[in-house]
Structure formats: C-alpha cells, structure tokens
C-alpha cells in the first residue's frame, strides 16, 4: 500500500517537473479575463429579465465564480500540454491546441447566445459540441500529461452542469 502511494507521488512529481508555471499563470489569467469580458458584454439585462431560470440555477455570482474557475482550469490544462516537451507527441499537441481553441471560443460564444439572443436550442447544441471536444481533449491529454487530463475532466464536469442548465432553460422558455 505504501509502495503504491510512493509510486503515485513519484509520477506526479515527474509530470510536474516539466510544467512552465509562468505559462500556466498567463494562460489562466488570460482565459479568466476574456471570460469576464464576454460575460459582461454578452449578458443583455432586458433579455435576461424575460428568461425563466430553473430552480437548480446558481446565483449569478456563483455562476461567474465557477465559470472563472472552470475556464482557468481549462486554460491551465492547455498550458501544461504546450509546455510538455514535444518528442513524439508533437502531432497530438497540435491537435490538442486546435481543439482547445475551438472549444474555448465556443465557451465564450455560449454566453451571448444564451443570455442576449435567448437561443436556448443553439446554446444547448454548443455545449454538446464543447463536451465532445472535451472528450477528445481528455484522450489526447492522457497521452501527454495526466495533470492536464484531470484539469480537462474538472472543466468537463462544469460543462456537464452547463448542459443541464442549458437544457433546463430550453424546456422552461
């Protein structure tokens, strides 16, 4: 039992050794900043007043708080993937970067689609596409760095809640 704990600790230490912390901090800060900009600009007060929210919805503060954490984790996962030495996984890193960029753009687009345009079906479809991209990214990240894969998994859990929230909005409105 003690040996397996030491092996796990050794693996985590080995994967942490190649992480560029500066890049991780820059990616996380940029993703959260962009998320705040899109959240502020993408929510129309008049349209938001007409939306019937489900009882399961978090308050706006907690939605923004958890959204920021989730986007930061997603960006951290990409920074870890980028900072991992290339070797034979250069193609995987390129695919991961493209998937990350597409998914992040869709995450930012989801806010105005849901809260300004009130297009709940389109918003739900966007979240489904993001979830598919997360699944592909997770499989790529497992081959590159497990810590990045865990961060993507945490982001996917948040997107699962967002899928539930979007579907609830679709049904109620």
Residue pairs with C-beta under 8 A, 6 or more apart in sequence:
11 146
12 147
15 145
15 146
15 147
16 147
18 83
18 84
18 85
18 145
19 79
19 80
19 83
19 84
19 145
19 147
20 79
20 82
20 83
23 79
23 82
23 83
24 76
24 79
24 80
24 83
26 79
27 75
27 76
27 78
27 79
28 72
28 73
28 75
28 76
28 79
30 75
31 71
31 72
31 74
31 75
31 104
32 68
32 71
32 72
32 75
34 71
34 108
35 67
35 68
35 71
35 107
35 108
36 64
36 68
38 108
38 111
38 112
39 64
39 67
39 111
41 112
42 108
42 111
42 112
42 115
42 116
43 111
43 112
43 115
43 116
44 115
44 116
47 115
47 116
47 117
47 118
48 115
50 118
51 115
51 118
51 169
51 173
52 169
52 172
52 173
53 169
53 172
54 165
54 168
54 169
54 172
56 164
56 165
56 168
57 63
57 165
57 168
58 66
66 158
67 158
69 158
70 154
70 155
70 158
70 159
71 104
71 107
71 155
73 151
73 152
73 154
73 155
74 100
74 103
74 104
74 107
74 151
74 152
74 155
75 104
76 148
76 151
77 100
77 137
77 141
77 147
77 148
77 149
77 151
77 152
77 155
78 96
78 97
78 100
78 148
80 145
80 147
80 148
80 151
81 93
81 96
81 97
81 100
81 140
81 141
81 144
81 145
81 148
82 93
82 97
84 93
84 144
84 145
84 148
86 93
89 143
89 144
92 140
92 143
92 144
93 144
95 140
96 137
96 140
96 141
96 144
99 133
99 136
99 137
99 140
100 137
102 133
103 130
103 133
103 134
103 137
106 126
106 129
106 130
106 133
107 130
107 159
109 126
110 123
110 126
110 127
110 130
110 162
110 166
113 119
113 122
113 123
113 126
114 120
114 123
114 166
114 169
118 173
120 166
120 169
120 170
120 173
121 170
123 166
123 169
123 170
124 163
124 166
124 167
124 170
127 159
127 162
127 163
127 166
128 163
130 159
131 156
131 159
131 160
131 163
134 152
134 155
134 156
134 159
135 156
137 152
138 149
138 152
138 153
138 156
141 148
141 149
141 152
142 149
